[in-house]
């Protein structure tokens, strides 16, 4: 039987229940193997999808939307890391 050494675990997340379960599993695996965990969340390009109320967002609105989305994701990641 062959063995392998897990040193790093990459966990992509969209903060869905399924991805949070995968994060829990990664924590368990990390404890067993002493591997480092990297949590990855990719945000979509809001400029490509920013249509509000049937019209496209202005650049000012878009920047505010991106800022709010980034702040929300950062808070979610911090909550995951604390738990």
N, C-alpha and C positions, 0 to 999 in steps of 0.2 A: 504494500500500500504506500502510495506517495503522500508526502506532506508538503504543505506550502506555508509560507510565512506572510500573513497579511500585515502590512505596515500602514496603509492608508485606505480610508473608506470615503468615497464621494457619495453624498446624499443629496440628490436634487429634490427641491420641494416647491410646491405651489400652495402649501398650507392646507391642502385637502386632508380629509381623514385618512386616506390611503397613504399620502406622503408622510403624515405624522406617524403613522404606524411603522413605515419604513425607517423613520428616524429613530423610533424606539428600538427597533431591531438592530440598527447600526450601533446604538449605544451598548446594547448587550454584547454584540460581536466585538466591539472595541474593548469592553471590559475583559473579555476572554482572551483577546489577542494582543492587548495593549497598543492597538492601532490608533492613529490619529484620525479624527473625523473632520471632513470639510463639508460644510453645508452650503449648497448652491441654490440661489433663486435668481432667475432671469426675468426681468420685466420686459414687456413688449414695448416697442417703439410707439409712444403715444402720438407722435406726429402723424404716423401712418394710419391711425385708427380713431383720431379725435374728431368725432362728429357729435355735437351736442344739440339736441332738439331740432334735428333736421338741417343744421348748418354747421360748418366747420368752426372749431374753436379758434380764437385769435391767438397770436403767439403769447400774449400776456396770460390768457386763460390756460393755455397749454403748459406754460412754465409752472403755473400754480398747481395744475393737476399733477404734473410730474413730481413736484416737490412734495405734495400731500401723499402721493402714492409711495414715494421713496421713504418718507417718514413712517408711514404705516408698516411697510415691509421691515424696516429696521426695528421697530417695536416688536413685531412678530418674531423676528429672529432672536432678539434679546430675551423674549419670553421663553423660547425653545431652549436657549443655552442655559437659562437659570433653572429650568425644570430638571 
